[in-house]
Amino acid sequence: MIVSNKKGGKAIPLQLAEVGVSSPINDENIFTKTSVSSLPLGADLRFYFPCDQPKGTVNLRFAQGKKDSKDSLIWELQMQGAYSAVKSQQEIIQWCVQAHETLEYAFFGMLQEVFLRRLE
């Protein structure tokens, strides 16, 4: 696990066992005295990236789900605004336009060329 210090911007490796936390990914015995299965039903991974323009965070999520009864990867990309960043209706509109542009650039920047051709 990596923990980031927002002020310093440094990523600090954190060994869960060193701070007395057991990771369910590595510990099959975590639920031995419960009725909880050690086999997860799904996965959900989230990342939050600070953004200066527009002010807020870009949130990236990968999760397991279903589409047409088939196991699927859910890819969610969203922009979350800083409450203090917008004060007027015009600022809200401007923030939304910039957020859309930022997410569109990020989305297409993450896709491989081969996958993009499949969407044409």
DRENSE-65362 format. One record per residue: residue in one letter; x, y, z of N, C-alpha, C, O in turn. Coordinates in nm, 2 decimals, padded with zeros to 4 digits, always signed. Example, Ala and Ser with C-alpha at 12.3 -4.5 7.8 and 13.67 -1.06 7.14 Angstrom:
2
ATOM vexlo    npx    npy    npz   capx   capy   capz    cpx    cpy    cpz    opx    opy    opz
ATOM     A +01.32 -00.57 +00.78 +01.23 -00.45 +00.78 +01.32 -00.33 +00.78 +01.42 -00.33 +00.85
ATOM     S +01.28 -00.22 +00.71 +01.37 -00.11 +00.71 +01.29 +00.00 +00.79 +01.34 +00.11 +00.80
end
This chain:
120
ATOM vexlo    npx    npy    npz   capx   capy   capz    cpx    cpy    cpz    opx    opy    opz
ATOM     M +00.08 -00.12 +00.00 +00.00 +00.00 +00.00 +00.09 +00.12 +00.00 +00.19 +00.13 +00.07
ATOM     I +00.05 +00.23 -00.07 +00.12 +00.35 -00.08 +00.04 +00.46 -00.02 -00.08 +00.47 -00.05
ATOM     V +00.09 +00.54 +00.07 +00.02 +00.65 +00.13 +00.09 +00.77 +00.09 +00.22 +00.78 +00.09
ATOM     S +00.02 +00.87 +00.05 +00.08 +01.00 +00.00 +00.06 +01.11 +00.10 -00.05 +01.12 +00.15
ATOM     N +00.16 +01.19 +00.12 +00.15 +01.30 +00.20 +00.12 +01.42 +00.11 +00.20 +01.46 +00.03
ATOM     K +00.00 +01.48 +00.12 -00.05 +01.58 +00.03 +00.05 +01.70 +00.03 +00.08 +01.76 -00.07
ATOM     K +00.09 +01.75 +00.15 +00.18 +01.87 +00.16 +00.31 +01.85 +00.09 +00.35 +01.93 +00.01
ATOM     G +00.38 +01.74 +00.12 +00.51 +01.71 +00.07 +00.50 +01.65 -00.07 +00.60 +01.66 -00.15
ATOM     G +00.39 +01.58 -00.10 +00.38 +01.52 -00.23 +00.46 +01.39 -00.25 +00.47 +01.35 -00.36
ATOM     K +00.51 +01.34 -00.14 +00.59 +01.22 -00.15 +00.50 +01.10 -00.12 +00.41 +01.10 -00.04
ATOM     A +00.53 +00.99 -00.19 +00.46 +00.86 -00.17 +00.54 +00.78 -00.07 +00.66 +00.76 -00.09
ATOM     I +00.48 +00.74 +00.04 +00.54 +00.66 +00.14 +00.49 +00.52 +00.14 +00.37 +00.50 +00.17
ATOM     P +00.58 +00.42 +00.12 +00.53 +00.28 +00.12 +00.49 +00.25 +00.27 +00.55 +00.29 +00.36
ATOM     L +00.37 +00.18 +00.28 +00.32 +00.15 +00.41 +00.30 +00.00 +00.42 +00.22 -00.05 +00.34
ATOM     Q +00.37 -00.07 +00.50 +00.35 -00.21 +00.52 +00.24 -00.23 +00.63 +00.25 -00.19 +00.74
ATOM     L +00.12 -00.28 +00.59 +00.01 -00.29 +00.68 +00.04 -00.36 +00.81 -00.01 -00.32 +00.91
ATOM     A +00.11 -00.47 +00.80 +00.15 -00.55 +00.92 +00.22 -00.47 +01.02 +00.21 -00.49 +01.14
ATOM     E +00.31 -00.37 +00.97 +00.39 -00.29 +01.06 +00.30 -00.20 +01.15 +00.34 -00.16 +01.26
ATOM     V +00.18 -00.17 +01.11 +00.09 -00.08 +01.19 -00.02 -00.16 +01.25 -00.12 -00.10 +01.30
ATOM     G -00.01 -00.29 +01.24 -00.11 -00.38 +01.30 -00.24 -00.40 +01.23 -00.34 -00.43 +01.29
ATOM     V -00.24 -00.38 +01.09 -00.36 -00.39 +01.01 -00.34 -00.52 +00.92 -00.23 -00.53 +00.86
ATOM     S -00.43 -00.60 +00.92 -00.43 -00.72 +00.84 -00.49 -00.69 +00.70 -00.60 -00.63 +00.70
ATOM     S -00.43 -00.73 +00.60 -00.49 -00.71 +00.46 -00.57 -00.83 +00.42 -00.51 -00.94 +00.42
ATOM     P -00.69 -00.81 +00.39 -00.78 -00.93 +00.34 -00.73 -00.99 +00.22 -00.76 -01.11 +00.19
ATOM     I -00.64 -00.92 +00.14 -00.59 -00.98 +00.02 -00.49 -01.09 +00.05 -00.48 -01.19 -00.02
ATOM     N -00.41 -01.07 +00.15 -00.30 -01.16 +00.19 -00.34 -01.26 +00.30 -00.26 -01.35 +00.33
ATOM     D -00.45 -01.24 +00.37 -00.48 -01.32 +00.49 -00.61 -01.39 +00.47 -00.72 -01.34 +00.48
ATOM     E -00.60 -01.52 +00.44 -00.72 -01.60 +00.42 -00.79 -01.63 +00.55 -00.91 -01.68 +00.55
ATOM     N -00.72 -01.61 +00.66 -00.78 -01.64 +00.79 -00.85 -01.52 +00.86 -00.90 -01.53 +00.97
ATOM     I -00.87 -01.41 +00.79 -00.92 -01.29 +00.85 -01.07 -01.31 +00.89 -01.11 -01.25 +00.99
ATOM     F -01.14 -01.40 +00.83 -01.28 -01.41 +00.86 -01.31 -01.55 +00.92 -01.43 -01.60 +00.92
ATOM     T -01.21 -01.62 +00.98 -01.23 -01.75 +01.03 -01.34 -01.77 +01.14 -01.40 -01.87 +01.14
ATOM     K -01.36 -01.67 +01.22 -01.46 -01.68 +01.33 -01.59 -01.61 +01.29 -01.66 -01.57 +01.38
ATOM     T -01.61 -01.59 +01.16 -01.73 -01.52 +01.12 -01.80 -01.61 +01.01 -01.74 -01.71 +00.97
ATOM     S -01.91 -01.56 +00.96 -01.97 -01.63 +00.84 -01.94 -01.57 +00.71 -02.00 -01.59 +00.61
ATOM     V -01.83 -01.49 +00.71 -01.79 -01.42 +00.59 -01.69 -01.51 +00.51 -01.60 -01.56 +00.57
ATOM     S -01.72 -01.52 +00.38 -01.63 -01.60 +00.29 -01.50 -01.52 +00.27 -01.50 -01.40 +00.26
ATOM     S -01.39 -01.59 +00.25 -01.26 -01.53 +00.22 -01.25 -01.50 +00.07 -01.15 -01.44 +00.03
ATOM     L -01.34 -01.54 -00.01 -01.34 -01.52 -00.15 -01.43 -01.39 -00.18 -01.55 -01.40 -00.16
ATOM     P -01.37 -01.28 -00.22 -01.45 -01.16 -00.25 -01.54 -01.18 -00.36 -01.51 -01.25 -00.46
ATOM     L -01.65 -01.11 -00.36 -01.75 -01.11 -00.47 -01.71 -01.02 -00.58 -01.75 -01.04 -00.70
ATOM     G -01.63 -00.92 -00.55 -01.58 -00.82 -00.65 -01.47 -00.74 -00.61 -01.41 -00.76 -00.50
ATOM     A -01.43 -00.65 -00.69 -01.31 -00.56 -00.66 -01.35 -00.42 -00.70 -01.43 -00.39 -00.79
ATOM     D -01.29 -00.32 -00.63 -01.32 -00.18 -00.65 -01.19 -00.11 -00.61 -01.15 -00.11 -00.50
ATOM     L -01.13 -00.04 -00.71 -01.01 +00.03 -00.69 -01.03 +00.17 -00.73 -01.08 +00.20 -00.84
ATOM     R -00.99 +00.27 -00.64 -01.01 +00.41 -00.67 -00.88 +00.49 -00.65 -00.80 +00.46 -00.57
ATOM     F -00.87 +00.59 -00.74 -00.76 +00.68 -00.73 -00.81 +00.83 -00.73 -00.92 +00.85 -00.80
ATOM     Y -00.75 +00.92 -00.66 -00.79 +01.06 -00.66 -00.67 +01.14 -00.69 -00.57 +01.13 -00.62
ATOM     F -00.68 +01.23 -00.79 -00.57 +01.31 -00.84 -00.61 +01.46 -00.82 -00.71 +01.50 -00.87
ATOM     P -00.53 +01.54 -00.75 -00.56 +01.68 -00.74 -00.55 +01.75 -00.87 -00.46 +01.72 -00.96
ATOM     C -00.63 +01.85 -00.89 -00.63 +01.92 -01.02 -00.64 +02.07 -00.98 -00.73 +02.11 -00.90
ATOM     D -00.56 +02.15 -01.05 -00.56 +02.29 -01.02 -00.65 +02.37 -01.11 -00.71 +02.47 -01.07
ATOM     Q -00.67 +02.32 -01.23 -00.75 +02.40 -01.33 -00.84 +02.30 -01.41 -00.79 +02.23 -01.50
ATOM     P -00.96 +02.28 -01.38 -01.04 +02.35 -01.27 -01.01 +02.29 -01.14 -00.96 +02.18 -01.12
ATOM     K -01.03 +02.37 -01.03 -01.00 +02.33 -00.90 -01.09 +02.21 -00.85 -01.21 +02.22 -00.86
ATOM     G -01.02 +02.11 -00.81 -01.09 +01.99 -00.76 -01.01 +01.87 -00.77 -00.88 +01.87 -00.76
ATOM     T -01.07 +01.75 -00.78 -01.00 +01.62 -00.80 -01.06 +01.55 -00.92 -01.18 +01.55 -00.94
ATOM     V -00.97 +01.48 -00.98 -01.01 +01.38 -01.09 -01.01 +01.25 -01.02 -00.91 +01.20 -00.96
ATOM     N -01.13 +01.18 -01.02 -01.14 +01.05 -00.95 -01.15 +00.94 -01.06 -01.24 +00.95 -01.15
ATOM     L -01.07 +00.84 -01.04 -01.06 +00.73 -01.13 -01.10 +00.61 -01.06 -01.04 +00.58 -00.95
ATOM     R -01.19 +00.53 -01.11 -01.23 +00.41 -01.04 -01.24 +00.29 -01.14 -01.29 +00.30 -01.25
ATOM     F -01.19 +00.18 -01.10 -01.20 +00.05 -01.17 -01.27 -00.05 -01.08 -01.23 -00.06 -00.96
ATOM     A -01.38 -00.11 -01.13 -01.45 -00.20 -01.04 -01.50 -00.32 -01.13 -01.50 -00.31 -01.25
ATOM     Q -01.54 -00.42 -01.06 -01.59 -00.54 -01.13 -01.74 -00.53 -01.13 -01.80 -00.49 -01.03
ATOM     G -01.80 -00.56 -01.24 -01.95 -00.56 -01.25 -02.00 -00.65 -01.35 -01.93 -00.74 -01.40
ATOM     K -02.12 -00.63 -01.39 -02.19 -00.72 -01.50 -02.25 -00.63 -01.60 -02.30 -00.52 -01.57
ATOM     K -02.24 -00.68 -01.73 -02.31 -00.62 -01.84 -02.36 -00.73 -01.92 -02.29 -00.82 -01.97
ATOM     D -02.49 -00.73 -01.95 -02.56 -00.84 -02.02 -02.52 -00.98 -01.96 -02.49 -01.07 -02.03
ATOM     S -02.52 -00.98 -01.83 -02.49 -01.11 -01.75 -02.35 -01.15 -01.77 -02.32 -01.27 -01.73
ATOM     K -02.26 -01.07 -01.82 -02.12 -01.11 -01.84 -02.04 -01.03 -01.74 -02.06 -00.91 -01.72
ATOM     D -01.93 -01.09 -01.68 -01.84 -01.01 -01.60 -01.78 -00.90 -01.68 -01.73 -00.93 -01.79
ATOM     S -01.77 -00.78 -01.62 -01.72 -00.67 -01.69 -01.63 -00.58 -01.60 -01.65 -00.58 -01.48
ATOM     L -01.55 -00.50 -01.66 -01.47 -00.40 -01.59 -01.54 -00.27 -01.60 -01.57 -00.22 -01.71
ATOM     I -01.57 -00.21 -01.49 -01.64 -00.08 -01.49 -01.52 +00.02 -01.47 -01.44 +00.02 -01.38
ATOM     W -01.52 +00.12 -01.56 -01.42 +00.23 -01.56 -01.50 +00.36 -01.54 -01.57 +00.40 -01.63
ATOM     E -01.47 +00.42 -01.43 -01.55 +00.55 -01.40 -01.44 +00.66 -01.39 -01.34 +00.64 -01.32
ATOM     L -01.47 +00.77 -01.45 -01.38 +00.89 -01.45 -01.47 +01.00 -01.42 -01.57 +01.03 -01.49
ATOM     Q -01.44 +01.07 -01.31 -01.53 +01.19 -01.27 -01.44 +01.30 -01.22 -01.33 +01.28 -01.17
ATOM     M -01.50 +01.42 -01.22 -01.43 +01.54 -01.17 -01.52 +01.58 -01.05 -01.64 +01.60 -01.06
ATOM     Q -01.45 +01.61 -00.94 -01.52 +01.65 -00.82 -01.46 +01.79 -00.79 -01.34 +01.81 -00.77
ATOM     G -01.55 +01.89 -00.78 -01.51 +02.03 -00.76 -01.48 +02.06 -00.62 -01.54 +02.00 -00.52
ATOM     A -01.40 +02.16 -00.60 -01.37 +02.22 -00.47 -01.48 +02.32 -00.44 -01.51 +02.41 -00.52
ATOM     Y -01.55 +02.31 -00.33 -01.67 +02.39 -00.30 -01.63 +02.54 -00.31 -01.72 +02.62 -00.36
ATOM     S -01.52 +02.58 -00.27 -01.48 +02.72 -00.27 -01.44 +02.77 -00.41 -01.41 +02.89 -00.42
ATOM     A -01.43 +02.68 -00.50 -01.38 +02.72 -00.64 -01.48 +02.79 -00.72 -01.44 +02.87 -00.81
ATOM     V -01.61 +02.77 -00.69 -01.71 +02.84 -00.77 -01.81 +02.91 -00.68 -01.86 +02.86 -00.58
ATOM     K -01.84 +03.04 -00.72 -01.93 +03.12 -00.64 -02.05 +03.17 -00.72 -02.15 +03.21 -00.66
ATOM     S -02.03 +03.18 -00.85 -02.14 +03.24 -00.93 -02.19 +03.14 -01.03 -02.12 +03.04 -01.06
ATOM     Q -02.30 +03.17 -01.10 -02.35 +03.08 -01.20 -02.25 +03.07 -01.32 -02.23 +02.97 -01.37
ATOM     Q -02.19 +03.19 -01.35 -02.09 +03.19 -01.46 -01.97 +03.10 -01.43 -01.92 +03.03 -01.51
ATOM     E -01.93 +03.11 -01.30 -01.81 +03.03 -01.26 -01.84 +02.88 -01.26 -01.76 +02.80 -01.29
ATOM     I -01.97 +02.85 -01.23 -02.01 +02.71 -01.23 -02.01 +02.66 -01.37 -01.96 +02.55 -01.40
ATOM     I -02.06 +02.74 -01.47 -02.06 +02.70 -01.61 -01.92 +02.68 -01.66 -01.88 +02.58 -01.73
ATOM     Q -01.83 +02.78 -01.63 -01.69 +02.77 -01.67 -01.62 +02.65 -01.61 -01.54 +02.58 -01.68
ATOM     W -01.65 +02.62 -01.48 -01.59 +02.50 -01.42 -01.63 +02.38 -01.49 -01.55 +02.29 -01.51
ATOM     C -01.76 +02.36 -01.52 -01.81 +02.25 -01.59 -01.75 +02.22 -01.72 -01.72 +02.11 -01.76
ATOM     V -01.73 +02.33 -01.80 -01.67 +02.32 -01.93 -01.52 +02.27 -01.91 -01.48 +02.18 -01.99
ATOM     Q -01.45 +02.33 -01.82 -01.31 +02.29 -01.80 -01.30 +02.15 -01.75 -01.21 +02.07 -01.79
ATOM     A -01.39 +02.11 -01.66 -01.40 +01.97 -01.61 -01.42 +01.87 -01.72 -01.35 +01.77 -01.73
ATOM     H -01.52 +01.90 -01.81 -01.54 +01.81 -01.92 -01.42 +01.80 -02.01 -01.39 +01.69 -02.05
ATOM     E -01.36 +01.91 -02.04 -01.24 +01.90 -02.13 -01.13 +01.82 -02.06 -01.06 +01.74 -02.13
ATOM     T -01.11 +01.84 -01.93 -01.00 +01.77 -01.86 -01.03 +01.62 -01.86 -00.94 +01.54 -01.88
ATOM     L -01.16 +01.58 -01.83 -01.19 +01.44 -01.83 -01.19 +01.38 -01.97 -01.14 +01.26 -01.99
ATOM     E -01.23 +01.45 -02.07 -01.22 +01.40 -02.21 -01.08 +01.37 -02.25 -01.04 +01.27 -02.30
ATOM     Y -00.99 +01.47 -02.21 -00.85 +01.45 -02.24 -00.79 +01.33 -02.17 -00.71 +01.25 -02.23
ATOM     A -00.82 +01.32 -02.04 -00.77 +01.20 -01.96 -00.83 +01.07 -02.02 -00.75 +00.98 -02.03
ATOM     F -00.96 +01.07 -02.05 -01.02 +00.94 -02.10 -00.95 +00.90 -02.23 -00.90 +00.78 -02.23
ATOM     F -00.94 +00.98 -02.32 -00.88 +00.94 -02.45 -00.73 +00.92 -02.44 -00.67 +00.85 -02.51
ATOM     G -00.66 +00.99 -02.34 -00.52 +00.97 -02.32 -00.49 +00.83 -02.26 -00.38 +00.78 -02.27
ATOM     M -00.59 +00.78 -02.19 -00.57 +00.65 -02.13 -00.60 +00.53 -02.22 -00.55 +00.42 -02.20
ATOM     L -00.67 +00.55 -02.33 -00.70 +00.45 -02.42 -00.59 +00.42 -02.51 -00.51 +00.51 -02.56
ATOM     Q -00.57 +00.29 -02.55 -00.47 +00.25 -02.64 -00.53 +00.27 -02.78 -00.65 +00.27 -02.80
ATOM     E -00.44 +00.30 -02.88 -00.49 +00.32 -03.02 -00.57 +00.21 -03.07 -00.67 +00.23 -03.14
ATOM     V -00.54 +00.08 -03.04 -00.61 -00.03 -03.09 -00.75 -00.03 -03.04 -00.85 -00.06 -03.11
ATOM     F -00.77 +00.01 -02.91 -00.91 +00.01 -02.86 -00.98 +00.13 -02.92 -01.10 +00.12 -02.95
ATOM     L -00.92 +00.24 -02.94 -00.98 +00.36 -03.00 -01.04 +00.32 -03.14 -01.15 +00.36 -03.18
ATOM     R -00.96 +00.24 -03.22 -01.01 +00.20 -03.35 -01.14 +00.12 -03.34 -01.22 +00.12 -03.43
ATOM     R -01.15 +00.04 -03.23 -01.27 -00.04 -03.21 -01.39 +00.04 -03.19 -01.51 +00.00 -03.22
ATOM     L -01.38 +00.16 -03.14 -01.49 +00.25 -03.11 -01.54 +00.33 -03.24 -01.65 +00.39 -03.23
ATOM     E -01.46 +00.33 -03.34 -01.49 +00.41 -03.46 -01.61 +00.34 -03.54 -01.65 +00.40 -03.64
end
